[in-house]
Amino acid sequence: MPKSVRYKYLDPRFDYQVGSVEAVSERQSDVVVSESVAPIVLSRAEAQSVAERWLAELWVGRDKANFSLAPSQIALEPGDVITLPSDPDSLYRLEAAEIVGELAVEVSRIDPAVFGPAPAPASVASSRPAAPPPAPVVPEFLDLLLISGDEVAHQPLVAAFASDWPGQVAVYSSATNEGFTLTTVLSRSAIFGVLTEDLSPGRASLWSRGHASLRLSGGSLQSRDPLAVLNGANTVALKRPDREWEIVQFQSALLQPNGDYRLERLLRGQCGTDGLAPLEIPAGARVVVLDGASRQIPLALSARDLERRYRIGPASVEYSDSSYVSETRAFQGVGLRPYAPAHLSVSANTAGDLRATWVRCARIGGDSWQGIDPPLSEAFERYQVQILQNGVPLRATTVDETEFNYAAAEQIADGVTAPFILAVRQISAEFGPGHASEITINE
């Protein structure tokens, strides 16, 4: 028989965490503790009463008897209380009965006093307030070109912001809105913001004298020296109305009296987004600071352009909790998109034939100046060349080298007259044509 019993229950005073009470017998026993866990919400006094009654029942119920009854007494059933002639002052509960020609019975002694109210020790009231519900988070998905070059090219980034960060944010995904699986865990809040003024068009990869004004939802920005910026510091992503993201860097961050930041000495169109730099970004556009708080979402290459369901919320609760945000997204795998060619130029001979030349840009491994040419980064080298006038394509062709010849006879056949635009895009076997480099031919 146990010397003591320990009973575990759910304590409503402590956020329904597991509480424990113990009842100890004055009798001697070699068994120190018998333990039971019940997922039942009880007060400490109720749980102590259960433990005391349980221990008393164990000791009283150790007295048992087995006997047989005549068929005339077969109406007895388990649970009935009887007395025995040999012990008329005690009560016994019929535990089991089996008909084997006669009624074989097993009984255990009981004590009605055990079921009376038991005194419980005074308990200390909890001074801890109930935990507030998890704060909702604001997620943002970013389908970007490669930033560091170490990313998986086709996998998008996810970032999240919360004014009261819950410690960790979980990202679950499903192809069918059922059977969500955990894909990513975010350990810290991203810094989000919005443009408070229109950002004027700019030129890619040149220090700009323009500025950007934005307001942050949390966190802060600081100025850095030019070398740190060129090594990746102070990088932000700006979301255009068409959901394309332009990567912008800045050297100077000036906090204004109204709480906004004025970013100066900008580098527009970074990390292969140079095709977006000549476009205006309106006020109200989302800004995400790329400081390492975002994480890539594991996504199979075959899942590109396929819609998936995502649920994002505090990792401390289930994804069915009301604090989770649901999103449906499909991603192109923009990290596979070829960069726009550089140094596009056009020359003409005396016959009016035009010759366009350019230099390819490397999507991967193009930072080193040791090689002769930028790495190809694609399965093959191929370019799409278009001739456009007033936005209407008059000719489209592909070439396998970094030049294109446009004879005067072809110009006459196309009916093209100056001014017109010559656009060149590199083609990827996985993504298709990338952003274009364009040049206007005026004569």
C-alpha positions as semicolon CSV with decimal commas, in nm:
position;residue;x (nm);y (nm);z (nm)
1;M;0,000;0,000;0,000
2;P;0,131;0,350;-0,076
3;K;0,261;0,580;0,194
4;S;0,137;0,878;-0,008
5;V;-0,043;0,960;-0,330
6;R;0,012;1,254;-0,566
7;Y;-0,272;1,389;-0,779
8;K;-0,218;1,623;-1,075
9;Y;-0,493;1,843;-1,219
10;L;-0,549;2,164;-1,421
11;D;-0,538;2,476;-1,203
12;P;-0,755;2,763;-1,340
13;R;-0,571;3,019;-1,124
14;F;-0,245;2,962;-1,310
15;D;-0,354;2,979;-1,675
16;Y;-0,474;2,615;-1,656
17;Q;-0,125;2,482;-1,602
18;V;-0,077;2,145;-1,428
19;G;-0,105;2,167;-1,049
20;S;-0,014;1,896;-0,797
21;V;-0,134;1,799;-0,448
22;E;-0,024;1,516;-0,219
23;A;-0,194;1,316;0,056
24;V;0,027;1,132;0,311
25;S;-0,078;0,842;0,534
26;E;0,044;0,793;0,892
27;R;0,075;0,419;0,825
28;Q;0,409;0,262;0,742
29;S;0,469;0,145;0,387
30;D;0,757;0,070;0,154
31;V;0,574;0,232;-0,140
32;V;0,655;0,602;-0,129
33;V;0,426;0,757;-0,393
34;S;0,143;0,649;-0,616
35;E;0,065;0,911;-0,883
36;S;-0,234;0,991;-1,101
37;V;-0,279;1,262;-1,368
38;A;-0,629;1,375;-1,462
39;P;-0,699;1,644;-1,729
40;I;-0,973;1,791;-1,511
41;V;-1,009;2,155;-1,403
42;L;-1,029;2,167;-1,021
43;S;-0,961;2,409;-0,741
44;R;-0,672;2,317;-0,515
45;A;-0,917;2,232;-0,232
46;E;-1,114;2,000;-0,461
47;A;-0,797;1,831;-0,583
48;Q;-0,674;1,782;-0,224
49;S;-1,007;1,627;-0,131
50;V;-0,976;1,385;-0,424
51;A;-0,623;1,288;-0,315
52;E;-0,725;1,232;0,048
53;R;-1,026;1,022;-0,053
54;W;-0,818;0,822;-0,299
55;L;-0,554;0,739;-0,034
56;A;-0,817;0,646;0,224
57;E;-0,998;0,422;-0,026
58;L;-0,674;0,243;-0,109
59;W;-0,609;0,156;0,257
60;V;-0,968;0,067;0,347
61;G;-1,018;-0,132;0,028
62;R;-0,720;-0,360;0,097
63;D;-0,961;-0,585;0,298
64;K;-1,127;-0,816;0,046
65;A;-1,336;-1,133;0,050
66;N;-1,444;-1,395;-0,202
67;F;-1,746;-1,623;-0,160
68;S;-2,036;-1,780;-0,342
69;L;-2,409;-1,718;-0,316
70;A;-2,706;-1,939;-0,379
71;P;-2,895;-1,892;-0,708
72;S;-3,181;-1,733;-0,513
73;Q;-2,953;-1,435;-0,441
74;I;-2,843;-1,386;-0,800
75;A;-3,019;-1,046;-0,810
76;L;-2,712;-0,883;-0,652
77;E;-2,507;-0,668;-0,891
78;P;-2,162;-0,503;-0,878
79;G;-2,182;-0,182;-0,679
80;D;-2,426;-0,316;-0,422
81;V;-2,324;-0,267;-0,055
82;I;-2,356;-0,564;0,184
83;T;-2,252;-0,673;0,533
84;L;-2,088;-1,003;0,628
85;P;-2,194;-1,215;0,926
86;S;-1,831;-1,245;1,029
87;D;-1,789;-0,862;1,032
88;P;-2,130;-0,703;1,095
89;D;-1,986;-0,357;1,175
90;S;-1,822;-0,312;0,830
91;L;-1,964;-0,246;0,487
92;Y;-1,843;-0,415;0,173
93;R;-1,897;-0,319;-0,190
94;L;-1,958;-0,591;-0,444
95;E;-1,678;-0,545;-0,701
96;A;-1,736;-0,843;-0,936
97;A;-1,980;-1,127;-0,982
98;E;-1,956;-1,431;-1,209
99;I;-2,221;-1,698;-1,269
100;V;-2,058;-2,042;-1,264
101;G;-2,360;-2,255;-1,164
102;E;-2,372;-2,035;-0,857
103;L;-2,285;-1,668;-0,808
104;A;-1,910;-1,618;-0,738
105;V;-1,861;-1,281;-0,569
106;E;-1,565;-1,053;-0,484
107;V;-1,614;-0,768;-0,234
108;S;-1,394;-0,488;-0,091
109;R;-1,443;-0,308;0,238
110;I;-1,559;0,055;0,221
111;D;-1,591;0,336;0,473
112;P;-1,869;0,595;0,410
113;A;-1,673;0,851;0,609
114;V;-1,416;0,859;0,329
115;F;-1,666;1,033;0,102
116;G;-1,735;1,320;0,339
117;P;-1,573;1,664;0,291
118;A;-1,203;1,659;0,368
119;P;-1,019;1,963;0,510
120;A;-0,780;2,115;0,260
121;P;-0,472;2,324;0,342
122;A;-0,492;2,695;0,280
123;S;-0,356;2,789;-0,062
124;V;-0,186;3,104;-0,176
125;A;-0,385;3,296;-0,435
126;S;-0,213;3,365;-0,763
127;S;-0,090;3,719;-0,808
128;R;-0,010;3,667;-1,176
129;P;-0,269;3,816;-1,413
130;A;-0,413;3,605;-1,689
131;A;-0,195;3,603;-1,998
132;P;-0,327;3,831;-2,274
133;P;-0,425;3,668;-2,603
134;P;-0,144;3,650;-2,862
135;A;-0,108;3,968;-3,065
136;P;-0,185;3,933;-3,438
137;V;0,108;3,965;-3,676
138;V;0,133;4,144;-4,010
139;P;0,303;3,920;-4,271
140;E;0,464;4,018;-4,600
141;F;0,581;3,787;-4,879
142;L;0,869;3,900;-5,101
143;D;0,941;3,729;-5,433
144;L;1,288;3,876;-5,491
145;L;1,600;3,832;-5,695
146;L;1,904;3,705;-5,509
147;I;2,038;3,944;-5,243
148;S;2,343;3,764;-5,101
149;G;2,369;3,492;-5,364
150;D;2,337;3,219;-5,099
151;E;1,959;3,191;-5,128
152;V;1,765;2,922;-5,312
153;A;1,682;3,115;-5,628
154;H;1,314;3,024;-5,673
155;Q;1,210;3,041;-5,305
156;P;1,036;3,358;-5,178
157;L;1,098;3,538;-4,850
158;V;0,846;3,589;-4,571
159;A;0,870;3,857;-4,304
160;A;0,635;3,952;-4,021
161;F;0,583;4,247;-3,790
162;A;0,400;4,269;-3,456
163;S;0,388;4,559;-3,215
164;D;0,407;4,302;-2,934
165;W;0,636;4,035;-3,076
166;P;0,523;3,690;-2,951
167;G;0,875;3,542;-2,936
168;Q;0,844;3,331;-3,250
169;V;0,610;3,341;-3,548
170;A;0,523;3,021;-3,732
171;V;0,442;2,997;-4,102
172;Y;0,224;2,703;-4,207
173;S;0,137;2,615;-4,567
174;S;-0,100;2,386;-4,755
175;A;-0,184;2,327;-5,119
176;T;-0,549;2,248;-5,043
177;N;-0,639;2,449;-4,731
178;E;-0,621;2,125;-4,533
179;G;-0,336;1,948;-4,358
180;F;-0,120;2,256;-4,297
181;T;0,247;2,185;-4,230
182;L;0,505;2,404;-4,058
183;T;0,742;2,551;-4,317
184;T;0,926;2,840;-4,151
185;V;0,973;2,998;-3,807
186;L;1,058;3,368;-3,772
187;S;1,257;3,452;-3,460
188;R;1,238;3,832;-3,469
189;S;1,015;4,106;-3,602
190;A;1,095;4,268;-3,934
191;I;1,099;4,646;-3,969
192;F;0,807;4,757;-4,186
193;G;0,724;5,104;-4,312
194;V;0,538;5,303;-4,578
195;L;0,647;5,574;-4,818
196;T;0,503;5,908;-4,710
197;E;0,591;6,078;-5,042
198;D;0,604;5,962;-5,403
199;L;0,948;5,829;-5,495
200;S;1,049;5,986;-5,826
201;P;1,201;5,777;-6,108
202;G;1,577;5,730;-6,084
203;R;1,877;5,572;-6,252
204;A;1,997;5,234;-6,138
205;S;2,327;5,177;-5,957
206;L;2,427;5,545;-5,936
207;W;2,436;5,752;-5,618
208;S;2,121;5,959;-5,641
209;R;2,070;6,315;-5,517
210;G;1,702;6,238;-5,466
211;H;1,551;6,120;-5,141
212;A;1,285;5,891;-5,002
213;S;1,054;5,974;-4,709
214;L;0,906;5,692;-4,506
215;R;0,747;5,615;-4,170
216;L;0,839;5,298;-3,980
217;S;0,603;5,077;-3,782
218;G;0,886;4,974;-3,551
219;G;1,264;4,977;-3,525
220;S;1,503;5,246;-3,643
221;L;1,746;5,328;-3,924
222;Q;2,095;5,475;-3,915
223;S;2,340;5,631;-4,157
224;R;2,633;5,421;-4,279
225;D;2,950;5,500;-4,468
226;P;2,956;5,436;-4,846
227;L;3,178;5,126;-4,819
228;A;2,935;4,958;-4,577
229;V;2,648;5,034;-4,814
230;L;2,837;4,887;-5,108
231;N;2,888;4,575;-4,897
232;G;2,513;4,532;-4,844
233;A;2,418;4,760;-4,552
234;N;2,101;4,973;-4,546
235;T;1,901;4,767;-4,794
236;V;1,524;4,801;-4,823
237;A;1,258;4,656;-5,053
238;L;0,988;4,886;-5,191
239;K;0,664;4,732;-5,314
240;R;0,517;4,877;-5,632
241;P;0,142;4,866;-5,712
242;D;0,204;4,572;-5,948
243;R;0,361;4,382;-5,653
244;E;0,708;4,403;-5,803
245;W;0,976;4,483;-5,544
246;E;1,254;4,731;-5,614
247;I;1,567;4,693;-5,402
248;V;1,703;5,028;-5,284
249;Q;2,001;5,115;-5,065
250;F;2,070;5,439;-4,882
251;Q;2,367;5,598;-4,709
252;S;2,201;5,865;-4,494
253;A;1,896;5,821;-4,266
254;L;1,775;6,148;-4,111
255;L;1,501;6,132;-3,844
256;Q;1,255;6,417;-3,896
257;P;1,060;6,602;-3,622
258;N;0,736;6,428;-3,724
259;G;0,894;6,084;-3,677
260;D;0,949;6,013;-4,047
261;Y;1,287;5,920;-4,195
262;R;1,442;6,103;-4,488
263;L;1,672;5,868;-4,680
264;E;1,940;6,034;-4,892
265;R;2,217;5,921;-5,129
266;L;2,013;5,638;-5,272
267;L;2,124;5,348;-5,488
268;R;1,820;5,254;-5,697
269;G;1,748;4,930;-5,882
270;Q;1,988;4,711;-5,684
271;C;2,016;4,329;-5,708
272;G;1,880;4,303;-6,060
273;T;1,582;4,537;-6,015
274;D;1,736;4,806;-6,237
275;G;1,443;4,771;-6,477
276;L;1,217;4,919;-6,207
277;A;1,432;5,219;-6,117
278;P;1,297;5,443;-6,398
279;L;0,943;5,398;-6,261
280;E;0,778;5,612;-5,993
281;I;0,667;5,446;-5,669
282;P;0,362;5,616;-5,515
283;A;0,323;5,720;-5,153
284;G;0,174;5,449;-4,933
285;A;0,392;5,173;-5,080
286;R;0,505;4,907;-4,831
287;V;0,872;4,918;-4,725
288;V;1,052;4,618;-4,573
289;V;1,400;4,658;-4,425
290;L;1,616;4,364;-4,538
291;D;1,818;4,316;-4,220
292;G;1,803;3,937;-4,190
293;A;1,469;3,911;-4,008
294;S;1,299;3,753;-4,311
295;R;1,333;3,385;-4,403
296;Q;1,291;3,185;-4,721
297;I;0,990;2,957;-4,756
298;P;1,085;2,601;-4,857
299;L;0,911;2,559;-5,192
300;A;0,963;2,297;-5,459
301;L;1,064;2,421;-5,803
302;S;0,755;2,248;-5,943
303;A;0,533;2,462;-5,714
304;R;0,619;2,790;-5,890
305;D;0,312;2,985;-6,006
306;L;0,082;2,751;-5,809
307;E;-0,139;2,901;-5,540
308;R;-0,077;2,785;-5,185
309;R;-0,252;2,873;-4,860
310;Y;-0,048;3,016;-4,575
311;R;-0,129;3,077;-4,210
312;I;0,101;3,301;-4,009
313;G;0,081;3,363;-3,636
314;P;0,235;3,314;-3,290
315;A;0,418;2,982;-3,268
316;S;0,290;2,934;-2,911
317;V;-0,064;2,853;-3,031
318;E;-0,217;2,629;-3,297
319;Y;-0,259;2,760;-3,651
320;S;-0,636;2,742;-3,604
321;D;-0,616;3,020;-3,342
322;S;-0,788;3,349;-3,425
323;S;-0,456;3,533;-3,401
324;Y;-0,337;3,365;-3,723
325;V;-0,353;3,552;-4,054
326;S;-0,448;3,360;-4,369
327;E;-0,294;3,441;-4,708
328;T;-0,316;3,280;-5,053
329;R;-0,010;3,334;-5,270
330;A;0,158;3,209;-5,588
331;F;0,522;3,290;-5,657
332;Q;0,704;3,324;-5,989
333;G;1,045;3,241;-5,844
334;V;1,181;3,585;-5,939
335;G;1,526;3,481;-5,818
336;L;1,554;3,286;-6,146
337;R;1,489;3,593;-6,362
338;P;1,791;3,702;-6,571
339;Y;1,931;4,050;-6,517
340;A;1,880;4,313;-6,785
341;P;2,181;4,342;-7,020
342;A;2,419;4,636;-6,959
343;H;2,596;4,889;-7,181
344;L;2,341;4,870;-7,463
345;S;2,453;5,088;-7,755
346;V;2,361;5,127;-8,122
347;S;2,579;5,239;-8,413
348;A;2,489;5,298;-8,779
349;N;2,690;5,271;-9,102
350;T;2,655;5,488;-9,411
351;A;2,393;5,253;-9,559
352;G;2,166;5,302;-9,259
353;D;2,221;4,957;-9,114
354;L;2,207;4,950;-8,733
355;R;2,425;4,738;-8,508
356;A;2,328;4,698;-8,141
357;T;2,573;4,557;-7,886
358;W;2,549;4,492;-7,513
359;V;2,715;4,308;-7,222
360;R;2,533;4,038;-7,029
361;C;2,495;4,068;-6,653
362;A;2,554;3,772;-6,423
363;R;2,272;3,676;-6,190
364;I;2,508;3,458;-5,981
365;G;2,879;3,503;-5,912
366;G;2,923;3,829;-6,098
367;D;3,094;4,030;-5,823
368;S;3,449;3,918;-5,897
369;W;3,650;4,114;-6,155
370;Q;3,898;3,832;-6,210
371;G;3,719;3,665;-6,503
372;I;3,717;3,772;-6,868
373;D;3,335;3,777;-6,903
374;P;3,054;3,775;-6,647
375;P;2,944;3,419;-6,564
376;L;2,654;3,301;-6,779
377;S;2,439;3,184;-6,481
378;E;2,192;3,023;-6,726
379;A;2,168;2,695;-6,918
380;F;2,233;2,877;-7,248
381;E;2,299;3,228;-7,377
382;R;2,003;3,373;-7,565
383;Y;1,845;3,716;-7,598
384;Q;1,512;3,851;-7,711
385;V;1,533;4,168;-7,922
386;Q;1,228;4,385;-7,991
387;I;1,170;4,690;-8,205
388;L;0,889;4,906;-8,064
389;Q;0,727;5,224;-8,188
390;N;0,470;5,404;-7,975
391;G;0,459;5,095;-7,755
392;V;0,370;4,864;-8,045
393;P;0,619;4,582;-8,123
394;L;0,713;4,584;-8,492
395;R;0,977;4,312;-8,482
396;A;1,079;4,044;-8,233
397;T;1,363;3,799;-8,273
398;T;1,613;3,599;-8,070
399;V;1,991;3,594;-8,099
400;D;2,256;3,378;-7,934
401;E;2,522;3,646;-7,905
402;T;2,554;3,994;-7,758
403;E;2,481;4,183;-8,078
404;F;2,197;4,242;-8,322
405;N;2,209;4,376;-8,675
406;Y;1,907;4,564;-8,808
407;A;1,952;4,620;-9,180
408;A;1,806;4,926;-9,353
409;A;1,594;4,697;-9,572
410;E;1,443;4,536;-9,261
411;Q;1,366;4,879;-9,120
412;I;1,179;4,969;-9,440
413;A;0,991;4,637;-9,435
414;D;0,886;4,698;-9,073
415;G;0,777;5,053;-9,155
416;V;0,975;5,188;-8,859
417;T;1,071;5,555;-8,842
418;A;1,268;5,743;-8,581
419;P;1,222;5,776;-8,295
420;F;1,173;5,412;-8,195
421;I;1,292;5,183;-7,916
422;L;1,522;4,882;-7,931
423;A;1,478;4,655;-7,625
424;V;1,693;4,356;-7,527
425;R;1,610;4,088;-7,269
426;Q;1,814;3,787;-7,166
427;I;1,619;3,459;-7,176
428;S;1,630;3,191;-6,906
429;A;1,531;2,831;-6,969
430;E;1,352;2,824;-6,631
431;F;1,205;3,175;-6,610
432;G;1,181;3,308;-6,965
433;P;1,271;3,667;-7,065
434;G;1,400;3,898;-6,793
435;H;1,378;4,274;-6,761
436;A;1,469;4,476;-7,069
437;S;1,743;4,723;-7,142
438;E;1,610;4,987;-7,381
439;I;1,762;5,252;-7,603
440;T;1,578;5,515;-7,805
441;I;1,697;5,562;-8,164
442;N;1,621;5,916;-8,277
443;E;1,760;5,913;-8,630
